[in-house]
Amino acid sequence: MKSVRIAAAICWIWVIGANILSISFQNAQNFKEFVLFPWWFCALPLVVVAGAWFRPVPPPRGRVEMAIDRIFGQGCWRQFLATLRPQLMFATMAFSIVAANLVRGLVAGTYVLPIPVVGFFACGGIAFVIAFLIRQSRERA
C-alpha cells in the first residue's frame, strides 16, 4: 500500500516541520513564565515508558481502528501505525525541538525555551525511544 507510506510521510513532515517552524519563529517572551518550571517535571516522560511496558501488544481494537478498517480495508490501520512508528516520530519531534532551540540560540542569540523545558523535551525524546525499543522487543518475542 503506497498510500499508507505517503500518509505516514505526510504525518512525519507535518509534526516535525510544524514544531521546528514554531520554535524558529516563536517570540522568546512567550515562555518567560516557564523559567521557574520545576525540574521534577522532566521525569514525566517516564509515563510513556511505563505505558509501553504495561500496555498489551497488540493494543485492543478501538473505534478509530474499526472505522478506518471498515472504510479502507481490514488491517489498514495497523499497517499505517506500523509504517508511521509513532514513538519514533514523537522522539524525533522532541529532539528537533531541542535542536531548533539550540540552533536559534547560537544563530540569533536568543533561546526560546528555558533550560528546564528543553530538558523536558530531551527526556521526552529519550523516553519515546525507550518505549519504541520496548515495543519492538515485545513484538519480536
N, C-alpha and C positions, 0 to 999 in steps of 0.2 A: 504494500500500500504506500504509494508515493505521497499521497495526500496526507497521511499521518506524519510522515517526516517533514513535510512542508509546514504543517500546523505546529509541530514541535519546534521547528526552527523559528517560526514567527513568534512563538511564546518566549523563547530564549532571547531573541533580539529585543522584543518589547520590554521584558522585565529588566534585563541588564542595561540596555541602552537608555531606558527612561530613568533609571536610577543614576547612571553616570551623568546624564544631562542635568538631572535635578541637582546633584551635588555641584556640578560645574557652574551652574548659573544661580545657585541659591545665595540669598543675602546672608552674610555671616551673622548679622544681628538677630536673625530668626531663632537661633539656638543659644542665645545668650543666657537664658534661664537654666539651660542644661549643664552649665558649668558645675553646679552643685549636684549633679547626677551621682547617686551613690554607687560605689564600686561593686557592691554585692550584686547589683543588677546585672553585672557581666556574667554571673553564674546562671541566669535564667535560661540561656540556650541549652542547659543540661536537660531541660524538659523535652527537647527534641530527641536527645539521646535516649532518655527514658521511654519516650513514645515508640522509638524504633525497637527498643529492647523488649518491651512488654506487649506490643501490638501483634496480633496474629498475622501470619503470612499464608496465603493472601488475605487481605482485609475483607470483611463481609461486603456483599454487593449493596450498593446504595442506590438511591433514586436516580442520581445523575448517571451512574453507570448503566442502569437498566434503560433509561431514556435514550442515551447515546447508542447503546447496542440495538435497541428497537429501531432507531432511525437508520443507522449506518451499517448494521450487521453485527452478529454475535462475535464478541471478543474484541471489538474495535476499541473500546475504552481502555482495556488492559494493554492492548498493543500500543495505544497512544501514550499511556503512562510509562510503559517500558522504554519507548523511544524518547520521551520527554526527560526522564530521570529527574524528577522534581527536586530531590535532595541536592544533586549536583548543581542544578540551576540556581537554587537559593544560596548554596555555598559560593558559587561564582558571583552572584549578585552582592553578597555581603563583602566578599574580598574586593570586588570592583568599587564598592562604596568607600572602603578604606583606601584603596589605591587612588581613586579620584580626589579624595580629600587630601592625600599626601601630595599628589601632583599639583593640585591647586595651591597648596601651601608653599611648595617650592617655587612655582612659577609666578604666582600673583602675590605671594607673601601673606595671604590671609587664609587661615584654615576655617572651614565652615563648621565642622563638628568639633566639639570639645573632646579631649582625650578619653574620658570615660565612655562616651558614645562610640568613639572609634573602637575602644576595647570591647564594647558590647557587640559590634558588628564583626570584629575579628574572632571573638569567641563563638559567635553565631555561625560563622563560616566553618570553623573547626568542628562545631557540633553537627552541622549538616553533613560534613564529610564523614565523620564517625558514624552517623546514622545511615548513610549510604553503604558504608562498609559492613555494618551490622546486617542490613537488609540483604546485601549480596551474599554474605556468608550463610544466612538462613535459607536463601533461595537455592543455593548450591547443595545444601545438606538434605 
